[in-house]
Amino acid sequence: MVTKATLTQEEKRMLDFAQRWYLYGGGDPEDIMVTFGVTPYVFYSRVEYLLARQPPCLSPSTLEAMYRVAQDRRAGS
């Protein structure tokens, strides 16, 4: 099982960012680039991967909502 402790610092930062912004449809592309140095497509691909590992630090409903945002944003890139 994936725990917050098994995530790298970068993975934790990505999940924290995604969790902070998912209610608003995701973070701003410029913020993603400046904060993580990757395009939104890459960022949301990584977030999808992390969410697929089902970190227990997220409730099932939050996990599902964040996954939908990540999929939508990656598809729209």
Buried (B, 14 or more C-beta within 10 A) or exposed (E): EBEEEEBEEEBBEBBEBBBEBBEEEBBEBEBBBEBBEBEBBBBBBBBBEBBEEEBEBBEEEBBEBBBEBBBEBBEEE
